[in-house]
Amino acid sequence: MKSTFTSDLNKERKLSVLLDVYYTKYLTQYNTKRIVDYKQQLAGIDVIFTHKKTKAVYYIDEKAQLDYVNDDLPTFAFELSYFKNNYHKEGWLFDTRKKTDFYALVTAIYEDEPSIYTTCKITLVNRKKLCSFLEARKITKTSLASYFKNSNVTQGKLIINELDHRTEGYLYFSTNTKVEKPINLILRLDFLIENGLAKRLV
């Protein structure tokens, strides 16, 4: 297994051009500023939205399905944990060090030629509302850790009691197919929207 970090970074840069076009077109009440500072990016800030009238500031973390270009998946993977340099790392979903206010989930990314992106969908997820909703459903770092500990699954889907796996979500292990060995909470986008946790921008 080989890391695709550098390749993904180049794809993200090219995708950001399209995203900035959409932000300008559909978020006319906001000024947007793309962040290039690495420390801020590590803190979960890719873009800053500033309301033109109220001056309210929101930190946006962009998450793109670049492994599924020219496909339109109904779900999104929220990272719970991964491995880096042989160390277990906490994923971004429950990481309290992140300053993210909203996730910009980028799906249905289409290209006319390699890495020339033409269209996509953007779903904005309120991080605070999402975490509160999951906690109310008893879905926490602690509860999910018990599933990791007690399961023999190392690759693929793991159904959890707190979610309907057909309409809401489930756990997914990619420990055999990806070098980072991520464990993700998979949630359906329609489920997030219907529960007032997200809105489709475009």
C-alpha positions as CSV (number, residue, x, y, z in Angstrom):
1,M,0.0,0.0,0.0
2,K,1.3,3.4,-1.0
3,S,0.3,6.8,0.5
4,T,-1.4,9.1,-1.9
5,F,-0.9,12.2,0.2
6,T,1.0,14.3,-2.3
7,S,-1.3,13.4,-5.2
8,D,-4.3,14.2,-3.0
9,L,-2.9,17.6,-2.1
10,N,-2.5,18.5,-5.8
11,K,-6.0,17.4,-6.5
12,E,-7.3,19.5,-3.5
13,R,-5.6,22.6,-4.8
14,K,-7.2,22.2,-8.2
15,L,-10.6,21.5,-6.7
16,S,-10.4,24.6,-4.5
17,V,-10.5,26.7,-7.7
18,L,-14.0,25.3,-8.5
19,L,-15.1,25.6,-4.8
20,D,-14.2,29.3,-4.7
21,V,-16.3,29.9,-7.8
22,Y,-19.3,28.3,-6.1
23,Y,-18.7,30.2,-2.8
24,T,-18.7,33.5,-4.7
25,K,-21.8,32.6,-6.7
26,Y,-24.0,31.1,-3.9
27,L,-22.7,32.8,-0.7
28,T,-23.1,36.4,-1.8
29,Q,-23.7,37.6,1.8
30,Y,-20.2,36.4,2.8
31,N,-16.7,37.4,2.0
32,T,-14.5,34.2,1.7
33,K,-10.8,33.9,2.4
34,R,-8.9,30.7,1.5
35,I,-6.3,29.8,4.1
36,V,-2.7,28.8,3.1
37,D,-1.2,28.8,6.6
38,Y,-0.4,25.1,7.5
39,K,-1.0,25.6,11.2
40,Q,-4.5,26.9,10.6
41,Q,-5.2,24.1,8.2
42,L,-4.2,21.6,10.8
43,A,-6.6,23.3,13.1
44,G,-9.4,22.5,10.7
45,I,-9.6,25.8,8.8
46,D,-9.4,25.7,5.0
47,V,-11.6,28.8,4.3
48,I,-13.0,31.6,6.4
49,F,-16.5,32.9,5.8
50,T,-17.1,36.5,7.1
51,H,-20.7,37.9,6.9
52,K,-20.6,41.2,5.1
53,K,-23.2,42.9,7.4
54,T,-22.8,41.2,10.8
55,K,-19.1,40.5,10.5
56,A,-19.7,37.1,12.0
57,V,-16.8,34.7,11.2
58,Y,-17.1,31.0,10.5
59,Y,-14.2,28.5,10.0
60,I,-14.7,26.0,7.2
61,D,-13.0,22.6,6.9
62,E,-13.3,21.2,3.3
63,K,-13.6,17.5,3.0
64,A,-13.7,16.1,-0.6
65,Q,-14.5,12.6,-2.0
66,L,-11.5,12.7,-4.3
67,D,-11.3,8.9,-4.3
68,Y,-14.7,8.8,-6.0
69,V,-14.4,11.2,-8.9
70,N,-17.2,10.9,-11.5
71,D,-19.5,9.2,-9.0
72,D,-22.2,10.5,-6.7
73,L,-22.2,8.7,-3.4
74,P,-25.2,9.2,-0.9
75,T,-22.9,8.9,2.1
76,F,-19.8,10.6,3.6
77,A,-17.0,9.3,5.8
78,F,-16.3,11.1,9.1
79,E,-12.8,10.2,10.3
80,L,-12.6,8.6,13.8
81,S,-9.0,7.4,13.7
82,Y,-6.0,6.6,11.5
83,F,-2.4,5.5,11.6
84,K,0.6,7.7,10.7
85,N,4.3,6.7,11.2
86,N,3.1,3.6,13.0
87,Y,1.2,5.7,15.6
88,H,-2.5,5.7,16.3
89,K,-4.0,9.2,15.7
90,E,-7.3,10.7,16.5
91,G,-9.5,11.5,13.5
92,W,-10.9,15.0,12.9
93,L,-14.6,14.3,13.9
94,F,-14.2,14.3,17.6
95,D,-10.8,16.2,17.8
96,T,-11.4,19.0,20.3
97,R,-8.3,20.8,19.0
98,K,-10.0,21.6,15.7
99,K,-11.5,25.1,15.4
100,T,-13.9,24.1,12.6
101,D,-17.4,25.6,12.6
102,F,-18.7,23.9,9.4
103,Y,-17.6,21.0,7.3
104,A,-17.9,21.7,3.5
105,L,-18.5,18.1,2.3
106,V,-17.7,18.0,-1.4
107,T,-19.3,15.1,-3.3
108,A,-20.3,14.2,-6.9
109,I,-17.0,15.7,-8.2
110,Y,-16.9,15.4,-12.0
111,E,-14.0,16.0,-14.3
112,D,-13.7,16.4,-18.1
113,E,-10.1,15.4,-18.1
114,P,-7.8,14.2,-15.2
115,S,-7.9,16.7,-12.3
116,I,-9.8,19.3,-14.3
117,Y,-13.0,19.5,-12.2
118,T,-16.1,20.9,-13.7
119,T,-19.0,20.4,-11.2
120,C,-19.6,19.1,-7.7
121,K,-22.0,19.2,-4.8
122,I,-21.3,21.0,-1.5
123,T,-23.1,20.1,1.7
124,L,-22.4,22.4,4.7
125,V,-22.5,20.6,8.0
126,N,-22.8,22.4,11.3
127,R,-20.1,20.7,13.4
128,K,-21.4,21.7,16.8
129,K,-24.9,20.5,15.9
130,L,-23.6,17.3,14.5
131,C,-21.5,16.4,17.6
132,S,-24.4,17.3,19.9
133,F,-26.8,15.1,17.8
134,L,-24.4,12.2,17.9
135,E,-23.9,12.6,21.7
136,A,-27.7,12.6,22.2
137,R,-27.7,9.3,20.2
138,K,-25.0,7.9,22.6
139,I,-22.5,8.0,19.8
140,T,-19.2,9.2,21.4
141,K,-15.5,8.4,21.3
142,T,-16.0,6.1,24.3
143,S,-19.0,4.2,22.8
144,L,-17.4,3.8,19.4
145,A,-14.1,2.6,21.1
146,S,-16.0,-0.3,22.6
147,Y,-17.1,-1.4,19.1
148,F,-13.5,-1.2,17.9
149,K,-12.3,-3.3,20.9
150,N,-15.0,-5.9,20.8
151,S,-15.2,-6.4,17.0
152,N,-13.1,-8.8,14.9
153,V,-13.8,-6.6,11.8
154,T,-10.6,-5.3,10.2
155,Q,-12.1,-4.4,6.8
156,G,-15.5,-3.3,5.7
157,K,-18.8,-2.4,7.3
158,L,-19.7,-2.7,11.0
159,I,-23.3,-2.1,12.0
160,I,-23.8,-0.3,15.3
161,N,-27.0,-0.2,17.5
162,E,-27.2,3.6,17.6
163,L,-27.8,4.0,13.8
164,D,-30.0,2.4,11.2
165,H,-27.4,1.2,8.8
166,R,-29.8,1.4,5.8
167,T,-31.0,5.0,6.3
168,E,-28.6,6.7,8.8
169,G,-25.1,5.3,9.0
170,Y,-22.5,2.7,10.2
171,L,-18.8,2.2,11.0
172,Y,-16.4,1.3,8.2
173,F,-12.8,-0.1,8.6
174,S,-10.3,0.4,5.8
175,T,-7.3,-1.1,7.6
176,N,-6.5,-3.6,4.8
177,T,-6.8,-1.3,1.8
178,K,-5.4,2.1,2.8
179,V,-2.0,2.8,4.3
180,E,-3.5,5.2,6.9
181,K,-5.8,2.4,8.0
182,P,-8.7,4.8,8.8
183,I,-11.8,3.9,10.8
184,N,-14.7,6.1,9.7
185,L,-18.3,6.9,10.8
186,I,-20.3,6.7,7.6
187,L,-23.4,9.0,7.5
188,R,-25.9,9.5,4.8
189,L,-26.1,13.0,3.5
190,D,-29.9,13.0,3.3
191,F,-30.0,11.9,7.0
192,L,-27.9,14.9,8.0
193,I,-30.0,17.3,6.0
194,E,-33.3,15.9,7.3
195,N,-32.2,16.3,10.9
196,G,-31.2,20.0,10.4
197,L,-27.5,19.3,10.8
198,A,-26.6,20.2,7.2
199,K,-27.7,22.2,4.2
200,R,-27.0,21.7,0.5
201,L,-25.2,24.7,-0.9
202,V,-25.1,23.5,-4.5
